[in-house]
Amino acid sequence: MSADLDRYACDARFPGVQLVRFIRREIERARLDLKGLRVLTEASVGYRRVTPALAALAGADEVYAVGRDSVAASRKEAEEQTG
């Protein structure tokens, strides 16, 4: 995937519903159980923005996603896409 598509995977082309189905299937396949845990991960853009959702879907009690300015995007963009 090109960097531009990855960075801007936040519009109607983003396959959110399919991605959630995929994440749930893989959580079950891997038997990933984060119940009782607090997860600290990145707030990011593009497809990397799903990491906090993955942790939440795997049952984490709390999920903290922290963003920062980077070459790929600003902290604000990361927070907006992760939010």
Sequence and secondary structure as in RCSB ss.txt:
>XXXX:A:sequence
MSADLDRYACDARFPGVQLVRFIRREIERARLDLKGLRVLTEASVGYRRVTPALAALAGADEVYAVGRDSVAASR
KEAEEQTG
>XXXX:A:secstr
  HHHHHTTTSTTS HHHHHHHHHHHHHHHT   TT EEEEE  SGGGGGHHHHHHHTT SEEEEE    SS  H
HHHHHHH 
